[in-house]
Amino acid sequence: MKKAIFPGSFDPLTLGHEDIIKRAIPLFDEIVIAIGINSEKKYMFSLDERKQFIEETFKNEPKVSVITYEGLTIDLCQKLKADFILRGLRNPADFEFEKAIAHTNRKLSKIETVFLLTAAGTSYISSSIVRDVIRNGGEYKLLVPAAVRVKM
């Protein structure tokens, strides 16, 4: 069984995240969206809200589940018997950053990282941009799935 972990903070889930997950569904038997907990980071949305956004967005997709975790992603992969980490790439800077993490994870474990390029129409969207748009009263609804839109 091919199981992938898609880690992130998802603060909030964006159309870019949704695109990556939807396109990964045919590639894996199971995708676990893993919301990382970092006590030193300040989030706009609570952990429960972020989890609800994802669960609502993928409620009709049996291959997708959502969990929260602390610690190293490779430890989570080993615990859940997942052989793959799924990551989305928006631009060359993402690639360089993610490449270093993927090499480190591969050195520390046998976990492979699978990269999917974001669709051209969502490649400019990041959670930090969405948070900034929300903070400043902008039209964030164009950047997030329906589950996030109804929350605000």
URNORJO-V585348 format. One record per backbone hydrogen bond with DSSP energy under -1.0 kcal/mol. CO is the residue of the C=O (numbers start at 0). NH is the residue of the N-H. E is the energy in kcal/mol with one decimal. If there is no record, write none. Layout:
co->{CO:CO}
nh->{NH:NH}
e->{E:E}
//
This chain:
co->{1:1:2:3:4:5:7:13:14:15:16:17:18:19:20:23:23:29:30:31:32:33:34:37:45:46:47:48:49:50:51:52:53:55:57:60:62:64:66:68:71:72:73:74:75:76:82:83:84:86:88:90:91:92:93:94:95:96:97:98:99:100:101:102:103:104:111:113:115:118:118:121:125:126:127:128:129:130:131:132:133:137:138:139:142:144:144:145}
nh->{28:29:83:31:85:33:35:17:18:19:20:21:22:23:24:26:27:3:64:5:66:7:68:40:49:50:51:52:53:54:55:56:57:58:60:63:30:32:34:36:75:76:77:78:79:81:111:4:113:115:117:94:95:96:97:98:99:100:101:102:103:104:105:106:107:108:84:86:88:121:122:124:129:130:131:132:133:134:135:137:136:139:141:142:14:147:148:149}
e->{-2.2:-1.7:-1.4:-3.0:-2.9:-1.7:-2.3:-2.4:-2.3:-2.1:-2.6:-2.7:-2.2:-1.4:-1.4:-1.5:-1.0:-2.5:-2.2:-2.8:-2.6:-1.8:-2.2:-1.9:-2.5:-2.4:-2.5:-2.5:-1.7:-2.8:-2.7:-2.0:-2.2:-1.0:-2.0:-1.7:-3.1:-3.3:-2.9:-2.5:-1.6:-2.6:-2.3:-2.4:-2.6:-2.9:-2.2:-2.2:-3.2:-2.3:-2.6:-2.0:-2.3:-2.2:-3.2:-2.8:-1.6:-1.6:-2.9:-2.6:-2.1:-3.0:-2.4:-2.0:-2.1:-1.2:-2.4:-2.4:-2.4:-1.9:-1.0:-1.7:-2.3:-2.7:-1.9:-2.5:-2.7:-2.8:-1.6:-3.2:-1.8:-1.9:-1.0:-2.6:-2.5:-1.3:-1.5:-2.0}
//
